[in-house]
Amino acid sequence: MQYFYAFITGGTICALSQILIDKTRLTPARILTSYVVLGVVLTAIGIYEPFKQWAGAGATVPLLGFGCTLAEGVRQAVAQQGLLGAFTGGVRAAAGGISAAVFFGLCTAILFQPADKS
């Protein structure tokens, strides 16, 4: 059942994103940023953790999960380091994902030789 919940959750998030792109004037970048901020807000008010437990990877892999990771990292770092943790905790918590994104982006750019469309 966990796979089903993850599939339904991830699919719903993606479908909602597509609807926002098609039916509003929001750009994909604004939608993605909104999802990260929504993940932070839902984590801060305590709603995202039970949702994450229920949905599994369907809630942790999308951008909402990235926002949740940032918020949890900040919360832990502030508890350990004080105010300085508010600036370092999110990046430290998400460092693995950020590093992987940069690495695979670089590999893709090297393999496929991107160029301007014009």
N, C-alpha and C positions, 0 to 999 in steps of 0.2 A: 504494500500500500504506500510505502514511503516514496517509491518511484512515481507512483500516480500523483501523489500530492505535489511532488517537486515539478512534475510535468505540467500539471494544471496551473500551479502558481507561476512558474516561469512563462508559460504560454499566455496567461492572462496579463502579465506585466508587458510582454512584447506586443500583444494585441492592443492594449491600452496605448502604448507608445505609437503604434501605427495609426490608430484612430486620431490621436492628438496631432500627428504629422499631417494626416489627410484632411481633417475637419477644422483645424485652427491655423493661425498664421505663425505659430511657434516654430522656431527652427529646431532641428535635431539637437544642436548644441544646448539650447535652452531647456529642452526636455530632459536631456541627460543630466544637466546640472540640477534641475529640479528634483530628479530622482535621488541624486546624492544627498541633497539638502533634506528631502523628505525622509530618507533613511536615518539621517542624524536626528531629526526632530522626533521621529517615532521611537528611536532608541532612547532619547532623552526623557520622554514621557512614559517609557516603560511598556509600550505596546509591541515593539518589534521583536523582543526576545521570545515571547510566547508564539508569535507568528513564525519566527525562525525555527523554533523547536518543532512546530507542526509541519512546515513546508520543506525543511531541510535545504538541499542545494537549490531548490527553486527560489528560495529567499536569500541565500547567501551569495550566489554567483552573480545575479544582476547588480546594477548600480545601487539599488537600495541596500544591498549587502555591503557594498563598499562604504557607503555612508555610515552604516552600522559599525563597521570595523573602525572607521575614523573616530566615531563617538566613543566607542569602548576604549580605544587606545588613549584618547584624551582623558577620559575618566580615570583610568588606571594611573596614567602618568601624573595627573594632578594630585592624586592621593599619595603618590610616592615622592614627587619633586616639588609640589606646590605650583605656583603660577607658571614657572618655566615649562612644566609638563603640558600646559595648554597649547604651547607652540610646537613641541616636539613629539608629543604622544601619538597624534594621528598619523604622522608620517612614519614613525617607528613601527606602529602596528600594521600599517599597510605596505611596508617596505618590500616584502616578498612579492606581492602582486604588482607593485609599481616597477620593480626591477624586471620581472618577467615580461611585462608589457613593453618596456623599453628594449629588452633583449630580442624578443620575437619581432618587434617592429623593425629593428635594425636588420635582423636576418631576412625578413621579407623584402626590405628595401634593397639589400644586396643581391638577393636571388632574382628579383623581378625587375630591377632597373627602372624605377618609376620616372615618369617624364610628364611635362605639362601637356594638357590636351590641345593647346593652341598650336 
